[in-house]
Amino acid sequence: MGAAGHTIYADMISHAKSGGAYNVYDLFVIDNTSLQGCSTTNYSFPQMGVPYYALFMGERPTLSGGAVQALAQFNTFSFTNAQLYYSGSLVGIYTPYSQTPFGWDTWEPMRNTCSDSLTHENITPSSVSTSNSFTETWNTSCGTG
């Protein structure tokens, strides 16, 4: 799943959307090219607060036994036609990024201290375009596993 050139669909839905617990989610990842996928439902994130906006993440995996793996190297990839629920309806992500007082152009980068004792940014996202798209670029895996 997820070979170069494939189109990947991912969704993370809080149960708060349908009146349920705000920190319980259903997660889906589907490779639309190979028609393979995986999902988990009713996954609890007790540390999560009430969701106010959608998250787009690039992160390292944790195996079922709890072992954290290093961030895999990847080519720059695009999120295209990205959407989220905002003000009660599904909209392209540029809308909340451009119309909120503070802008949703803030992000929390993955940064780690590496063997050179300096802090490096592992993944760099681009800004969101008016076509509701952005990219994520791998920089380094140092300090991730």
N, C-alpha and C positions, 0 to 999 in steps of 0.2 A: 504494500500500500504506500502511496505517496512518492512514486518515482518522478524523476525530472520530467517536466512537461505535462504532468497530470493536473487536473483541476480538483481542488479539495474544498469541500463544504464543511464548515464547523459551526456548531451552535451551542450556546450555554444559556439555559433558560431557568430563571429563578422561579420557584413556586409562588412567590409573591405576586407574580403576574396574574395568577388565577385565584388569588385569595389565600394561598398557603403560606408556609413558613418562608421568610425572606432569605434564610441562609441554607436552604435545601435547593439543589439544582439537578437538572437533567442535562447531560453532556453528550453530544453527538459529533463524530468525525466521519465523513464519507468521502472516499475517492470516487468522484463522478466518472473518471476515465475507466478504471478497472471494476467499478461497481462493488468495491469492498468497503467495509466500514466497521466501526466499533462504537459502543455507547455504554453509558452507565446512567441509571436513573436513581432518584432519591438520594443523591450524594450530598452529605452534610459538610458544610464549611463553617464550623462554629465560630471561627475568627472573623467571618465576614459581617460587615454592618449592613444596614438597609441599602439595597442597590439604588443608586441615583443615575447611573449611566452604565453603558455596556463596556466591557473590557475586551481588548484584543491583546492576546498574550503570545509571546514567544518564550518558552522556558525549557528547562532541562527536565527529563523524566525521573520519576521515582518508581522503582520496581515494587511489586506487591509486598516484598519482605521489608520495605523501607529503605533499601539501598539507593542513595542518590547517584545518578549517572552524570557524566560530564555532558555539557551542552554539545550537541552534534553540530558539525560544520555544515552550513547550507548556503546555497546561492541566494542572492537577493530574490525575494518573491513579493508578489503584489496581492493585496486585498482589493478586489474590485467589486463595485456595486455593493459596498458594505452598508448594512441597514441596522437600525435599532428601534426599540419602542421608545418614543419620546412624546410627551404631552398626549398620551392616550392612543397614539397610532404609530404604525411602522413608517419610518422615514429614512432617507439616506443620511449617513452620518455627518455630512457637511452641514446640514441644518443646525443641529445643536452645537457643532464646533464653531459656527459663524454667528449664531444668534444669542448665545447666552452671555450675560454680563462679563463673566470671567473667561469665556471661551473654553472649549474642551480640548485645547491644543496642548494641555499639560500631559505629561507621561512620566512614568516611573521606570527609568532604565535599569537593566540588569547590569550592575557593576560589581567587580570583584577585585580584591588585591591579589596580584600575581607574584610569581617567583622573583620578579625584579623589584618587589616592594612598592610598586606603583599601582594605583587603582585604574583599571581599564573598563571601558564600556563594552559589554559582550555583544549587544544587539542595538542597532540604531534604527529607529523608525523615521519615516519621512513625515512631512506635514500632510494633512488631508486635502485632497484636491476638490474642486467644485463638482467633479464627476463621482464623488464618494469613494475615492480610491486612495491608497497609500502603500508604501513598501516597508519591508523590514530587511535589514542587511546584517549578516553575521560579520563580526569583527574578530573575535577571539573566543576560545573556550577556556582560557586560563582562569583558574580559581573556581571552576564550577563542579569539579568532581574528584 
